[in-house]
C-alpha cells in the first residue's frame, strides 16, 4: 500500500487529498482536508501578499503536510493557482512555504489548472454517462476555467479567465460585499463575464448541435448545493457524486442569496461566514454560464484540482 497527497493552494482556500493506493496504483481510500486562506483578497494595490498573509499560508500548508506525513505519505505535491500567479512576490511565498512546510509548491498556469481539473471530472462522469462532448467549468477565487471535452474525456478546447468569486467581489462590490446586492450590480458582473464567455461559447457550441452536459465545480457550488433541493440525479457513492440541478432553481437561489446581507446569508442559508461576502459574485458567474450555454440543468461535483493532481501523481508512478 502506498500513500500520496496533493495540495491545491487556491485563491480562497487550501484543499488537500490523501489517497491510499494498492499495488496496481488504484485508489483504495481518499481523505479530504480544507482550510480557508482568502489569498486573493489579501493582495494589496501592488499585488503583493503582506508578510502576515504569507506566514499564515506557510503555517497552514505546513499543518497539512504534517497530517499527510502522519498518514505516511511518501509523495506530497502542491500546486498554486491564480492568487500566486498574480502575486508580485510569489517567489518569496514559494521560498517561505519550502522553508516552513518542506514542500516546493509549483505555480501552474490557468490552462494547466483547468485541464487537470476537467479531465479528472470528465473521466469520472463518463464512467456513468455516455455523451460525445461535455463542458466542465470551475469557479475559483481568482480565476475561472472552462474546458470542452470529447467522449473520451480528452480536451478539445480550454480557456482560463482571470476572474473568480473573490476577484470579482473586489472589483465590483468592494466594501459593500456584505450588503444586499442590487440587480444593477449583478448585471454589471454578468455583463463582464458574458463579454468573455459569449464569443467562446458561440465558437464551441454551434447552434445546430445539441447542448452538451454542463458540469460545475468549485467552492461556490459546494457551499450552496444544500439550497438547491433534492437533486434530480446522483452519481455513485464514495465521493464521485454528480448532482443535477435545474437551471431555474439556480437562478431562484442566486437572487435570494444576493438579496440578503452577509449575516442573513449565514443565518438563513448556512453559508459559511468566510464565504458570505464573495458568494454572490461566484453565483453570478454560475448563473451567466448556465444562461449562455442554454442548458436546462447543471451537474455539480465536489471533484477538483486536487483530484486531478492525484491522478497526475499516479500517472508518474505507473510510468516508473
C-alpha beads as a LAMMPS data file, in Angstrom:
LAMMPS data file: protein, C-alpha beads

320 atoms
319 bonds

1 atom types
1 bond types

-500.0 500.0 xlo xhi
-500.0 500.0 ylo yhi
-500.0 500.0 zlo zhi

Masses

1 110.0

Atoms # bond

1 1 1 0.000 0.000 0.000
2 1 1 1.313 3.454 -0.982
3 1 1 0.063 6.800 0.335
4 1 1 0.263 10.033 -1.665
5 1 1 -1.008 13.563 -1.037
6 1 1 -1.966 16.523 -3.234
7 1 1 -2.396 20.114 -2.033
8 1 1 -4.278 22.762 -4.035
9 1 1 -3.161 26.265 -2.946
10 1 1 -6.195 28.140 -4.201
11 1 1 -7.093 31.814 -4.148
12 1 1 -9.616 31.398 -1.347
13 1 1 -8.725 28.081 0.275
14 1 1 -6.310 25.209 0.690
15 1 1 -7.517 21.746 -0.257
16 1 1 -5.653 18.513 0.343
17 1 1 -6.387 14.932 -0.638
18 1 1 -4.566 11.992 0.941
19 1 1 -5.003 8.861 -1.168
20 1 1 -4.034 5.281 -0.436
21 1 1 -3.083 3.193 -3.473
22 1 1 -2.919 -0.555 -3.891
23 1 1 -0.168 -2.410 -5.755
24 1 1 -1.872 -1.646 -9.084
25 1 1 -1.923 2.106 -8.311
26 1 1 -5.705 2.060 -7.826
27 1 1 -7.150 4.407 -5.199
28 1 1 -8.341 2.423 -2.193
29 1 1 -9.287 5.347 0.054
30 1 1 -9.354 9.116 -0.163
31 1 1 -9.395 11.710 2.657
32 1 1 -10.120 15.395 2.075
33 1 1 -8.965 18.410 4.129
34 1 1 -9.830 22.092 3.766
35 1 1 -8.694 25.446 5.174
36 1 1 -9.794 28.966 4.249
37 1 1 -6.983 31.362 3.271
38 1 1 -8.584 34.226 1.255
39 1 1 -5.303 34.917 -0.536
40 1 1 -6.940 36.788 -3.422
41 1 1 -8.483 39.307 -1.014
42 1 1 -5.162 39.707 0.830
43 1 1 -3.348 41.063 -2.253
44 1 1 -2.629 44.783 -1.888
45 1 1 -2.824 47.509 -4.551
46 1 1 0.586 46.466 -5.912
47 1 1 -0.370 42.774 -5.978
48 1 1 1.890 41.986 -3.047
49 1 1 0.928 39.456 -0.399
50 1 1 1.700 41.039 3.006
51 1 1 4.074 39.236 5.405
52 1 1 1.266 38.214 7.767
53 1 1 -0.659 36.525 4.939
54 1 1 2.487 34.720 3.781
55 1 1 3.200 33.472 7.307
56 1 1 -0.384 32.215 7.728
57 1 1 -0.299 30.446 4.382
58 1 1 3.055 28.786 5.103
59 1 1 1.821 27.650 8.524
60 1 1 -1.415 26.248 7.055
61 1 1 0.464 24.316 4.366
62 1 1 2.914 23.024 6.986
63 1 1 -0.036 21.811 9.086
64 1 1 -1.491 19.961 6.096
65 1 1 1.873 18.465 5.189
66 1 1 2.237 17.243 8.785
67 1 1 -1.133 15.482 8.502
68 1 1 -0.010 13.832 5.255
69 1 1 3.240 12.667 6.857
70 1 1 1.357 11.238 9.841
71 1 1 -0.554 9.152 7.302
72 1 1 2.848 8.071 5.925
73 1 1 2.524 9.832 2.582
74 1 1 5.659 9.158 0.545
75 1 1 4.814 11.792 -2.070
76 1 1 3.352 15.239 -1.297
77 1 1 2.835 17.565 -4.251
78 1 1 1.434 21.092 -4.106
79 1 1 0.299 23.440 -6.861
80 1 1 -0.655 27.110 -6.580
81 1 1 -3.157 28.898 -8.783
82 1 1 -4.490 32.384 -9.566
83 1 1 -3.601 34.289 -6.382
84 1 1 0.059 33.297 -6.565
85 1 1 0.118 33.709 -10.343
86 1 1 -0.917 37.306 -9.670
87 1 1 1.258 37.988 -6.606
88 1 1 4.296 40.102 -7.461
89 1 1 6.195 38.490 -4.569
90 1 1 5.204 34.926 -5.464
91 1 1 8.783 33.603 -5.385
92 1 1 9.157 34.870 -1.815
93 1 1 5.964 32.979 -0.943
94 1 1 7.265 29.777 -2.551
95 1 1 10.548 30.033 -0.619
96 1 1 8.708 30.655 2.654
97 1 1 6.474 27.617 2.075
98 1 1 9.510 25.450 1.293
99 1 1 11.285 26.583 4.474
100 1 1 8.223 26.097 6.707
101 1 1 6.494 23.063 5.200
102 1 1 9.329 21.279 3.424
103 1 1 7.375 21.341 0.166
104 1 1 8.293 23.027 -3.122
105 1 1 4.987 24.289 -4.477
106 1 1 4.572 24.632 -8.232
107 1 1 2.747 27.679 -9.636
108 1 1 0.767 26.380 -12.597
109 1 1 -0.883 28.314 -15.405
110 1 1 -4.615 28.631 -15.790
111 1 1 -4.755 26.273 -18.772
112 1 1 -2.964 23.525 -16.849
113 1 1 -5.172 24.139 -13.802
114 1 1 -8.299 23.829 -15.913
115 1 1 -7.014 20.774 -17.748
116 1 1 -6.099 18.815 -14.618
117 1 1 -9.497 19.592 -13.104
118 1 1 -11.601 18.983 -16.209
119 1 1 -10.008 15.696 -17.262
120 1 1 -10.349 14.269 -13.741
121 1 1 -14.018 15.265 -13.626
122 1 1 -14.673 14.145 -17.194
123 1 1 -13.260 10.660 -16.644
124 1 1 -15.434 10.082 -13.586
125 1 1 -18.532 11.495 -15.298
126 1 1 -18.085 9.335 -18.400
127 1 1 -17.879 6.193 -16.270
128 1 1 -21.579 6.703 -15.667
129 1 1 -22.872 8.837 -18.548
130 1 1 -22.457 8.469 -22.285
131 1 1 -22.002 11.618 -24.374
132 1 1 -19.901 12.894 -27.269
133 1 1 -18.951 16.196 -25.633
134 1 1 -19.163 17.837 -22.236
135 1 1 -18.404 21.264 -20.778
136 1 1 -16.583 21.476 -17.439
137 1 1 -16.036 24.692 -15.525
138 1 1 -14.514 25.511 -12.167
139 1 1 -15.183 28.773 -10.324
140 1 1 -12.221 29.611 -8.115
141 1 1 -11.433 32.621 -6.013
142 1 1 -9.156 34.326 -8.525
143 1 1 -9.903 32.593 -11.815
144 1 1 -12.468 30.522 -13.674
145 1 1 -11.590 27.685 -16.043
146 1 1 -13.781 26.317 -18.825
147 1 1 -12.991 23.233 -20.914
148 1 1 -14.749 21.397 -23.722
149 1 1 -14.064 17.634 -23.625
150 1 1 -14.851 14.836 -26.040
151 1 1 -16.451 11.489 -25.206
152 1 1 -13.101 10.070 -24.046
153 1 1 -12.502 12.943 -21.604
154 1 1 -9.821 14.452 -23.818
155 1 1 -9.669 18.239 -24.100
156 1 1 -10.957 19.724 -27.349
157 1 1 -10.524 23.328 -26.230
158 1 1 -9.995 25.207 -22.978
159 1 1 -9.716 28.685 -21.573
160 1 1 -8.788 30.227 -18.228
161 1 1 -10.249 33.604 -17.255
162 1 1 -8.574 35.888 -14.746
163 1 1 -11.744 36.433 -12.724
164 1 1 -13.295 34.394 -9.935
165 1 1 -15.558 34.814 -6.920
166 1 1 -13.058 36.780 -4.822
167 1 1 -11.542 38.925 -7.569
168 1 1 -14.948 39.952 -8.962
169 1 1 -16.108 40.766 -5.436
170 1 1 -13.154 43.124 -5.005
171 1 1 -13.689 44.701 -8.423
172 1 1 -17.450 45.216 -8.429
173 1 1 -18.670 45.101 -4.823
174 1 1 -15.723 46.159 -2.667
175 1 1 -16.674 47.130 0.853
176 1 1 -20.384 46.743 0.082
177 1 1 -19.991 42.973 -0.459
178 1 1 -21.522 42.340 2.977
179 1 1 -24.688 44.219 1.973
180 1 1 -27.593 43.100 -0.234
181 1 1 -26.526 43.161 -3.885
182 1 1 -28.811 45.036 -6.260
183 1 1 -29.970 43.774 -9.621
184 1 1 -27.903 46.515 -11.222
185 1 1 -24.730 45.310 -9.501
186 1 1 -25.446 41.719 -10.528
187 1 1 -25.975 42.848 -14.116
188 1 1 -22.604 44.600 -14.171
189 1 1 -20.836 41.410 -13.087
190 1 1 -22.853 39.302 -15.524
191 1 1 -22.124 41.638 -18.437
192 1 1 -18.371 41.467 -17.852
193 1 1 -18.422 37.674 -17.520
194 1 1 -20.669 37.391 -20.567
195 1 1 -18.353 39.519 -22.706
196 1 1 -15.609 36.941 -22.173
197 1 1 -17.794 33.843 -22.415
198 1 1 -20.122 34.679 -25.297
199 1 1 -17.680 34.551 -28.248
200 1 1 -16.015 31.430 -26.882
201 1 1 -19.272 29.544 -26.382
202 1 1 -20.535 30.623 -29.816
203 1 1 -17.478 29.024 -31.377
204 1 1 -17.552 25.879 -29.231
205 1 1 -21.307 25.221 -29.306
206 1 1 -22.720 25.527 -32.840
207 1 1 -26.461 26.094 -32.810
208 1 1 -27.051 23.009 -34.993
209 1 1 -25.672 20.680 -32.302
210 1 1 -27.410 19.670 -29.047
211 1 1 -26.149 21.238 -25.843
212 1 1 -23.551 19.058 -24.086
213 1 1 -23.825 18.376 -20.335
214 1 1 -22.518 21.271 -18.240
215 1 1 -20.581 20.288 -15.106
216 1 1 -19.572 22.827 -12.472
217 1 1 -17.189 22.582 -9.550
218 1 1 -15.616 24.900 -7.002
219 1 1 -16.297 26.399 -3.605
220 1 1 -19.317 28.488 -4.598
221 1 1 -21.308 25.440 -5.669
222 1 1 -20.063 23.262 -2.815
223 1 1 -21.384 25.626 -0.132
224 1 1 -24.688 26.212 -1.938
225 1 1 -25.653 22.718 -3.079
226 1 1 -27.785 22.096 0.023
227 1 1 -30.017 25.017 -1.051
228 1 1 -30.900 23.571 -4.444
229 1 1 -33.228 20.925 -3.033
230 1 1 -33.185 17.180 -3.742
231 1 1 -31.034 16.506 -6.802
232 1 1 -32.664 15.221 -9.964
233 1 1 -29.805 12.766 -10.392
234 1 1 -26.936 11.494 -8.265
235 1 1 -23.817 9.568 -9.011
236 1 1 -22.466 6.552 -7.200
237 1 1 -21.354 6.881 -3.580
238 1 1 -17.712 7.064 -2.475
239 1 1 -17.110 10.682 -3.333
240 1 1 -17.676 10.640 -7.101
241 1 1 -21.133 12.157 -6.903
242 1 1 -22.675 14.271 -9.677
243 1 1 -25.815 16.096 -8.638
244 1 1 -28.113 17.555 -11.297
245 1 1 -29.840 20.867 -10.532
246 1 1 -32.463 22.632 -12.721
247 1 1 -31.353 25.978 -14.141
248 1 1 -34.416 27.805 -12.779
249 1 1 -33.597 26.597 -9.243
250 1 1 -30.087 28.002 -9.539
251 1 1 -31.488 31.370 -10.661
252 1 1 -34.010 31.433 -7.809
253 1 1 -31.377 30.640 -5.184
254 1 1 -28.992 33.175 -6.699
255 1 1 -31.497 36.022 -6.498
256 1 1 -32.494 35.093 -2.935
257 1 1 -28.915 34.953 -1.655
258 1 1 -27.961 38.197 -3.412
259 1 1 -30.877 39.978 -1.751
260 1 1 -29.540 39.305 1.774
261 1 1 -26.706 40.866 3.701
262 1 1 -23.789 38.661 4.748
263 1 1 -25.242 37.959 8.180
264 1 1 -28.510 36.680 6.760
265 1 1 -26.700 34.660 4.100
266 1 1 -25.122 32.804 7.009
267 1 1 -28.139 32.623 9.332
268 1 1 -30.792 31.838 6.690
269 1 1 -28.801 29.834 4.148
270 1 1 -25.967 28.351 6.236
271 1 1 -23.316 29.919 4.019
272 1 1 -20.032 29.973 5.973
273 1 1 -19.120 33.443 7.243
274 1 1 -15.775 33.328 5.433
275 1 1 -17.615 32.919 2.110
276 1 1 -20.685 35.051 2.698
277 1 1 -19.132 38.157 1.135
278 1 1 -17.817 36.509 -2.063
279 1 1 -20.649 34.065 -2.703
280 1 1 -22.782 36.442 -4.788
281 1 1 -20.055 37.111 -7.355
282 1 1 -19.485 33.362 -7.634
283 1 1 -23.197 32.817 -8.149
284 1 1 -23.259 35.461 -10.869
285 1 1 -20.574 33.544 -12.779
286 1 1 -22.568 30.320 -12.478
287 1 1 -25.873 31.906 -13.495
288 1 1 -24.228 33.561 -16.510
289 1 1 -22.590 30.268 -17.521
290 1 1 -25.940 28.435 -17.343
291 1 1 -27.753 31.176 -19.279
292 1 1 -25.215 31.460 -22.099
293 1 1 -24.805 27.704 -22.607
294 1 1 -28.571 27.327 -22.831
295 1 1 -28.677 24.175 -20.712
296 1 1 -31.739 23.283 -18.678
297 1 1 -29.749 21.739 -15.823
298 1 1 -26.302 21.894 -14.271
299 1 1 -24.310 18.985 -12.891
300 1 1 -22.300 19.702 -9.758
301 1 1 -19.382 17.693 -8.389
302 1 1 -17.028 18.193 -5.454
303 1 1 -14.136 16.859 -7.532
304 1 1 -11.496 19.479 -8.292
305 1 1 -7.871 20.359 -8.918
306 1 1 -6.517 18.222 -6.068
307 1 1 -8.202 15.182 -7.645
308 1 1 -6.502 15.983 -10.936
309 1 1 -3.169 16.340 -9.165
310 1 1 -3.639 12.934 -7.510
311 1 1 -4.207 11.430 -10.962
312 1 1 -1.048 13.139 -12.246
313 1 1 0.987 11.647 -9.397
314 1 1 -0.461 8.190 -10.137
315 1 1 0.429 8.502 -13.824
316 1 1 4.017 9.322 -12.854
317 1 1 4.088 6.307 -10.525
318 1 1 2.857 3.989 -13.279
319 1 1 5.487 5.325 -15.661
320 1 1 8.353 4.424 -13.308

Bonds

1 1 1 2
2 1 2 3
3 1 3 4
4 1 4 5
5 1 5 6
6 1 6 7
7 1 7 8
8 1 8 9
9 1 9 10
10 1 10 11
11 1 11 12
12 1 12 13
13 1 13 14
14 1 14 15
15 1 15 16
16 1 16 17
17 1 17 18
18 1 18 19
19 1 19 20
20 1 20 21
21 1 21 22
22 1 22 23
23 1 23 24
24 1 24 25
25 1 25 26
26 1 26 27
27 1 27 28
28 1 28 29
29 1 29 30
30 1 30 31
31 1 31 32
32 1 32 33
33 1 33 34
34 1 34 35
35 1 35 36
36 1 36 37
37 1 37 38
38 1 38 39
39 1 39 40
40 1 40 41
41 1 41 42
42 1 42 43
43 1 43 44
44 1 44 45
45 1 45 46
46 1 46 47
47 1 47 48
48 1 48 49
49 1 49 50
50 1 50 51
51 1 51 52
52 1 52 53
53 1 53 54
54 1 54 55
55 1 55 56
56 1 56 57
57 1 57 58
58 1 58 59
59 1 59 60
60 1 60 61
61 1 61 62
62 1 62 63
63 1 63 64
64 1 64 65
65 1 65 66
66 1 66 67
67 1 67 68
68 1 68 69
69 1 69 70
70 1 70 71
71 1 71 72
72 1 72 73
73 1 73 74
74 1 74 75
75 1 75 76
76 1 76 77
77 1 77 78
78 1 78 79
79 1 79 80
80 1 80 81
81 1 81 82
82 1 82 83
83 1 83 84
84 1 84 85
85 1 85 86
86 1 86 87
87 1 87 88
88 1 88 89
89 1 89 90
90 1 90 91
91 1 91 92
92 1 92 93
93 1 93 94
94 1 94 95
95 1 95 96
96 1 96 97
97 1 97 98
98 1 98 99
99 1 99 100
100 1 100 101
101 1 101 102
102 1 102 103
103 1 103 104
104 1 104 105
105 1 105 106
106 1 106 107
107 1 107 108
108 1 108 109
109 1 109 110
110 1 110 111
111 1 111 112
112 1 112 113
113 1 113 114
114 1 114 115
115 1 115 116
116 1 116 117
117 1 117 118
118 1 118 119
119 1 119 120
120 1 120 121
121 1 121 122
122 1 122 123
123 1 123 124
124 1 124 125
125 1 125 126
126 1 126 127
127 1 127 128
128 1 128 129
129 1 129 130
130 1 130 131
131 1 131 132
132 1 132 133
133 1 133 134
134 1 134 135
135 1 135 136
136 1 136 137
137 1 137 138
138 1 138 139
139 1 139 140
140 1 140 141
141 1 141 142
142 1 142 143
143 1 143 144
144 1 144 145
145 1 145 146
146 1 146 147
147 1 147 148
148 1 148 149
149 1 149 150
150 1 150 151
151 1 151 152
152 1 152 153
153 1 153 154
154 1 154 155
155 1 155 156
156 1 156 157
157 1 157 158
158 1 158 159
159 1 159 160
160 1 160 161
161 1 161 162
162 1 162 163
163 1 163 164
164 1 164 165
165 1 165 166
166 1 166 167
167 1 167 168
168 1 168 169
169 1 169 170
170 1 170 171
171 1 171 172
172 1 172 173
173 1 173 174
174 1 174 175
175 1 175 176
176 1 176 177
177 1 177 178
178 1 178 179
179 1 179 180
180 1 180 181
181 1 181 182
182 1 182 183
183 1 183 184
184 1 184 185
185 1 185 186
186 1 186 187
187 1 187 188
188 1 188 189
189 1 189 190
190 1 190 191
191 1 191 192
192 1 192 193
193 1 193 194
194 1 194 195
195 1 195 196
196 1 196 197
197 1 197 198
198 1 198 199
199 1 199 200
200 1 200 201
201 1 201 202
202 1 202 203
203 1 203 204
204 1 204 205
205 1 205 206
206 1 206 207
207 1 207 208
208 1 208 209
209 1 209 210
210 1 210 211
211 1 211 212
212 1 212 213
213 1 213 214
214 1 214 215
215 1 215 216
216 1 216 217
217 1 217 218
218 1 218 219
219 1 219 220
220 1 220 221
221 1 221 222
222 1 222 223
223 1 223 224
224 1 224 225
225 1 225 226
226 1 226 227
227 1 227 228
228 1 228 229
229 1 229 230
230 1 230 231
231 1 231 232
232 1 232 233
233 1 233 234
234 1 234 235
235 1 235 236
236 1 236 237
237 1 237 238
238 1 238 239
239 1 239 240
240 1 240 241
241 1 241 242
242 1 242 243
243 1 243 244
244 1 244 245
245 1 245 246
246 1 246 247
247 1 247 248
248 1 248 249
249 1 249 250
250 1 250 251
251 1 251 252
252 1 252 253
253 1 253 254
254 1 254 255
255 1 255 256
256 1 256 257
257 1 257 258
258 1 258 259
259 1 259 260
260 1 260 261
261 1 261 262
262 1 262 263
263 1 263 264
264 1 264 265
265 1 265 266
266 1 266 267
267 1 267 268
268 1 268 269
269 1 269 270
270 1 270 271
271 1 271 272
272 1 272 273
273 1 273 274
274 1 274 275
275 1 275 276
276 1 276 277
277 1 277 278
278 1 278 279
279 1 279 280
280 1 280 281
281 1 281 282
282 1 282 283
283 1 283 284
284 1 284 285
285 1 285 286
286 1 286 287
287 1 287 288
288 1 288 289
289 1 289 290
290 1 290 291
291 1 291 292
292 1 292 293
293 1 293 294
294 1 294 295
295 1 295 296
296 1 296 297
297 1 297 298
298 1 298 299
299 1 299 300
300 1 300 301
301 1 301 302
302 1 302 303
303 1 303 304
304 1 304 305
305 1 305 306
306 1 306 307
307 1 307 308
308 1 308 309
309 1 309 310
310 1 310 311
311 1 311 312
312 1 312 313
313 1 313 314
314 1 314 315
315 1 315 316
316 1 316 317
317 1 317 318
318 1 318 319
319 1 319 320
